[in-house]
Each structure stands twice: as C-alpha cells, then as structure tokens.
Amino acid sequence: MLAMNLTRSPQTYPKLKVYPIVNMSGLKRLALAPANSRAVQGMTLVELMVAIAVGSLVLVVIVAASMTASLWFGTLANYVDMDGKSRNALDQMTLKIRQAGTLTEFSPTHLKFAVPNQTNSFLVYDWNSATGSLMEWKTAGSITNTLLTGCDQLAFSLYNASFAPTTNLSQSKGLSVNWNCSRTILGRKTTEEMQQALIVIRN
C-alpha cells in the first residue's frame, strides 16, 4: 500500500476569512450625511433673499391691516363724539333761544337776543369761520361758552309764522340752524357730521 502524504504546504490550503460575531440587536445604525449634502450646506444667498422678501411682504400686510383697523375705529369714535357734542349744542341753543326775548340782530353767522327783565343784557351766538367755532355768551357777564369746534360750515335762517323765509326781525317766528363739522385722522379728513334743526322763537 502506498502511504498517503497528508502533509501539505501552507500555500495548498485556501485562505479562510474570519468574520467576528457581532450582536446587532442593541445597536442603532447612524446615518451620517456627507459633508457636501444639502443639509450641511444651509441656505444659499438667493434662498435667503427670497425668505427676507416674503417675510417683509407679510410684515407690510400686517402693518397695513393694523393701520386700516385703527383708522376705522378712530373714525367711528370721532363720529360718536361729534354727534354727541352736536346734539348737546343744539339742545342748549333750543332751550336758551326759547327763553330769550326779542331777536335784535341777525345774520347767517350771528344772532343777538334781548334777555327778558334785564336791561342792556343780550344773548349772543357767533360762528367764526376762521376757527370753526360756535360761541355763546351774554353781554352782561364774562362767561363765554364754546358750543362747537371744527365746524366747516354753519348758517342761520329766519322764518315767519307761515314758515316762509324772511329777513324781517319783527316777523321772525322760527330759526333754522344747520352746520357741518369734521375731524381729521392722520392728516386726512375722514369724519363729517351734519346737523339741522328748526327752533321756534316764542317771544
């Protein structure tokens, strides 16, 4: 029998790769972005400019809406305030003119009534077109009452017993007054309030 040669040189055996046993059950795989990826580079100059432009546009819209709302609320508040002052001025004029005596002087911007039972005492109403103020005072006293301010237009008219226009003071039985007042907000005239009434002269 031939004896088998079991001895071989190391080159005759193929090289074996040894793989270590790794337990992957408790490990988390981390995905690292390469250095040249979009996540690492950030925003470009064009993208930054577009973002600033969009943000500025949104800010302008918000500011414009706030200013419009403020202007609207200011206009409403002015109208309510002017309407209240106009009604108060008309109530005072109506009460005092009905209690006054004879109408002694008249013009579209000026009224002068004699005060009953008082010598050389008169109730006077004057509208100053330069200041837009309607003033009331008695000649016997030193108290001047400002009934209205901011009046762009005011006019008095006389009527007789038939409610026809007249300029005869002795025939005057009715007095019409109308005015137009306004206010400005942010340099613009935004509010107007008109008032008109007929006051009966009793004396």
Phi, psi and omega in degrees: 000144180272135181280132181279136180270103183270358181265124178236158177284157182300335182289341184281340179266135177292147180284134181258136176270129181261121179255124178288147179275119182241130178273111183268002186292330184252009183255145176252134180275127181260127178260109180263129180284142177296158186296336182261016181280166181295325182296330182271328184291328182082198185274146175277170181297321180295316179297321179296318179294320178296318179297319178295319180296316179296317178297320178295321179297317178297319179296319179297319179297318180295317180296318179297319178295320179295318179294321178296317179295318179296319179296319180295314180294322177296319178297316179297317180296320178297318180297316179298317181294316181293321179297318178296317180291324178295316179295320179295317179297319180293321178296316179296316180297316181300314181297313185286325179291323178292332179271349183282172180267220185289141175281117185257334179220143180212139167206167180301344180236007187215134175227143177218118181246143172284141178270124182301142174063020176225124182281133179054037176239129185225147174260123188237138172236131180223135173251125180260112183292334181289319181261346182070030184245141172255117185251148177227134175201165174250136183293335181281346181239180182247007183271124177247130183248124176269109182280320184220151172226158178071028180273118178280335182207139176207140181209138172257147176221146180255147177225149177271192183296334178270008181060035172259145180301140180212160174241002180276114184296326182289339180261359185288126177234348179218149181228121177259139178224135175217145179213163179226115181248154180211164175221161181243145175230126181055038177081003180240139177282109188244343187233131175228141180225122181251143180220139178212139181204158176244122182253127179276128178270117186273333184259000000 
